[in-house]
Amino acid sequence: MTDSRDAKSAAASPAADKQADAELALAAAELVTEWVSGSKPLSEARGWVLVGLQHAGSGHMEMHVWDRVRDWERRLAEVLAADDGSEGSRRRGEAAKRAAVSEMRDMFLRGIPAGERSNRIWRKGLGPDPRDELRQFIESQAGKTA
């Protein structure tokens, strides 16, 4: 009976981990989406923070991630810049923000296993846990405004 319960607990753990990862990535994505404005570009420093949290693994791959971050920002900023104060414009802005949060959440989620893999390969498992990095990022941003 105990073995069965242990097996069930072990089987439930990956799903719980995925849910926790998704919540963590979502919280970070919501914060960084607020950095984007229609009138002021994302600073280079903030862009590199986003790249770093995705754990590209090499300088070459970082440039691909950088391009994705810039594309993500551009799409959202264009919609925000086109805000004319109308109800339709407000709805488009809200929809664009939801899409941007979702896209950045997915980027951060891909960064978790990438960070784990990078730690195993390059740091013999002793590098920072990517989840801890996301948590620290979220904590560091608490109460800050764009």
C-alpha positions as CSV (number, residue, x, y, z in Angstrom):
1,M,0.0,0.0,0.0
2,T,2.8,2.4,0.8
3,D,4.6,1.7,-2.4
4,S,1.4,2.5,-4.3
5,R,1.0,5.8,-2.5
6,D,4.7,6.7,-3.1
7,A,4.3,6.0,-6.8
8,K,1.2,8.2,-7.0
9,S,3.0,11.0,-5.2
10,A,6.0,10.7,-7.6
11,A,3.7,10.7,-10.6
12,A,1.8,13.8,-9.4
13,S,5.0,15.7,-8.7
14,P,5.9,16.5,-12.4
15,A,2.4,18.0,-12.9
16,A,2.7,20.0,-9.8
17,D,6.2,21.2,-10.8
18,K,4.9,22.2,-14.2
19,Q,2.0,24.1,-12.6
20,A,4.5,25.9,-10.2
21,D,6.8,26.7,-13.2
22,A,3.9,28.1,-15.2
23,E,2.8,30.3,-12.2
24,L,6.3,31.6,-11.7
25,A,6.8,32.3,-15.4
26,L,3.4,34.0,-15.6
27,A,4.3,36.3,-12.7
28,A,7.5,37.3,-14.3
29,A,5.9,37.8,-17.7
30,E,3.2,40.1,-16.2
31,L,5.9,42.2,-14.6
32,V,8.0,42.6,-17.7
33,T,5.1,43.3,-20.0
34,E,4.5,46.4,-17.9
35,W,8.0,47.6,-19.0
36,V,6.8,48.1,-22.5
37,S,5.4,51.4,-23.6
38,G,4.2,52.9,-26.9
39,S,6.5,55.9,-26.5
40,K,9.7,54.7,-24.9
41,P,11.7,51.7,-26.1
42,L,12.8,48.9,-23.7
43,S,16.2,49.8,-22.3
44,E,19.1,47.6,-23.4
45,A,19.7,46.6,-19.8
46,R,16.2,45.4,-19.4
47,G,16.3,43.6,-22.7
48,W,19.4,41.7,-21.5
49,V,17.6,40.8,-18.3
50,L,14.9,39.1,-20.4
51,V,17.5,37.4,-22.5
52,G,19.4,36.1,-19.4
53,L,16.3,34.7,-17.8
54,Q,15.8,32.5,-20.9
55,H,19.2,30.8,-20.5
56,A,20.1,30.6,-24.2
57,G,23.3,28.8,-23.4
58,S,25.6,30.5,-25.9
59,G,26.3,33.9,-27.3
60,H,25.0,32.8,-30.7
61,M,21.7,31.6,-29.2
62,E,21.5,34.7,-27.1
63,M,21.3,36.8,-30.2
64,H,18.3,34.7,-31.4
65,V,16.7,35.2,-28.0
66,W,17.5,38.9,-28.2
67,D,15.7,39.1,-31.6
68,R,12.6,37.4,-30.1
69,V,12.6,39.8,-27.2
70,R,12.8,42.8,-29.6
71,D,10.1,41.4,-31.8
72,W,7.9,40.8,-28.7
73,E,8.5,44.3,-27.6
74,R,7.9,45.8,-31.0
75,R,4.5,44.1,-31.5
76,L,3.2,45.3,-28.2
77,A,4.7,48.8,-28.4
78,E,3.1,49.3,-31.9
79,V,-0.4,48.5,-30.5
80,L,0.2,50.7,-27.4
81,A,1.5,53.6,-29.5
82,A,-1.6,53.4,-31.7
83,D,-3.9,54.0,-28.7
84,D,-6.3,56.8,-29.6
85,G,-8.3,56.7,-26.4
86,S,-11.3,54.9,-28.0
87,E,-12.9,51.8,-26.6
88,G,-11.7,49.7,-29.6
89,S,-8.2,51.0,-29.1
90,R,-8.3,50.1,-25.4
91,R,-9.6,46.6,-26.2
92,R,-6.8,46.1,-28.7
93,G,-4.2,47.2,-26.1
94,E,-5.6,44.8,-23.5
95,A,-5.6,42.0,-26.1
96,A,-2.0,42.8,-27.1
97,K,-0.9,42.8,-23.4
98,R,-2.5,39.4,-22.8
99,A,-0.8,38.0,-25.9
100,A,2.5,39.6,-24.8
101,V,2.2,38.1,-21.3
102,S,1.4,34.7,-22.8
103,E,4.3,34.8,-25.2
104,M,6.8,36.0,-22.6
105,R,5.5,33.3,-20.2
106,D,6.3,30.7,-22.8
107,M,9.7,32.1,-23.3
108,F,10.5,32.0,-19.6
109,L,9.1,28.4,-19.4
110,R,11.5,27.3,-22.2
111,G,14.2,29.0,-20.2
112,I,13.7,26.7,-17.1
113,P,14.8,23.5,-18.7
114,A,17.4,25.4,-20.8
115,G,18.9,26.7,-17.6
116,E,18.9,23.3,-16.0
117,R,20.6,21.8,-19.0
118,S,23.2,24.6,-19.1
119,N,23.9,24.1,-15.4
120,R,24.5,20.3,-16.0
121,I,26.8,20.9,-19.0
122,W,28.8,24.0,-18.1
123,R,28.6,24.2,-14.3
124,K,28.6,20.6,-13.2
125,G,25.2,21.2,-11.7
126,L,26.4,24.0,-9.4
127,G,25.0,26.9,-11.3
128,P,22.0,28.9,-10.1
129,D,18.6,27.2,-10.4
130,P,16.6,29.0,-13.1
131,R,13.5,28.9,-10.9
132,D,15.4,30.7,-8.2
133,E,16.5,33.3,-10.7
134,L,12.9,33.9,-11.7
135,R,11.9,34.2,-8.1
136,Q,14.7,36.6,-7.3
137,F,13.8,38.6,-10.4
138,I,10.1,38.8,-9.3
139,E,11.1,39.8,-5.7
140,S,13.5,42.5,-7.0
141,Q,10.7,44.0,-9.1
142,A,8.1,44.0,-6.4
143,G,6.8,47.5,-6.0
144,K,8.8,49.0,-8.9
145,T,7.0,50.8,-11.7
146,A,7.9,51.1,-15.4
